[in-house]
Amino acid sequence: MIGAAASALLLAGAHIFERLGYPPCELCLDQREAHWTALSVAVAGLAAAYLAKARLAAAATVGALALVYALSAGLAFYHTGVEFGFWPGPASCGAAGEIIRDGGGLGAALGEKPTGPSCGDAAWRFLGVSMAGYNLLASAALFLIALAAALGAARAARQARRPSASFANDAAE
């Protein structure tokens, strides 16, 4: 439930910023895909756990969410590094454009509009942290929460399958 709500809020925030005039770059859109995936996994898992009433479905769901949030944190880490100039972004990202191999391609390239903002330019920062940086913090926290929940749910599912100690003592007597 936390994962679904958190991803929905992060996606809503990203879309609000876009409406306020901060268009997303290619890496921003990749990070959104991770949260759409997390939202889908969380909703499907909630439905499966509710319908099947199985603890194992809950454990599998939060385990899958942990993996999705790990991927999301990785994407955000990469994007944050691109923004700070620690490493180059993908060549296809916004202002990087296409590699021009001949003189005829130069004229065509000059006539094209850029596909979006550069991944290396943070459109917005608060306290020195960009939206990608905040996504990194949120995704890492959600990964830790989902991982702890997955381990707890797996432990509970395992204990539910074992006969209770009092039952085993009753059978011995």
Secondary structure, 3 states (H helix, E strand, C coil): CHHHHHHHHHHHHHHHHHHCCCCCCHHHHHHHHHHHHHHHHHHHHHHHHHHHCCHHHHHHHHHHHHHHHHHHHHHHHHHHHHHCCCCCCCCCCHHHCCCCCCHHHHHHHHHCCCCCCCCCCCCCEECCEEHHHHHHHHHHHHHHHHHHHHHHHHHHHHHHHCCCHHHHHHHHC
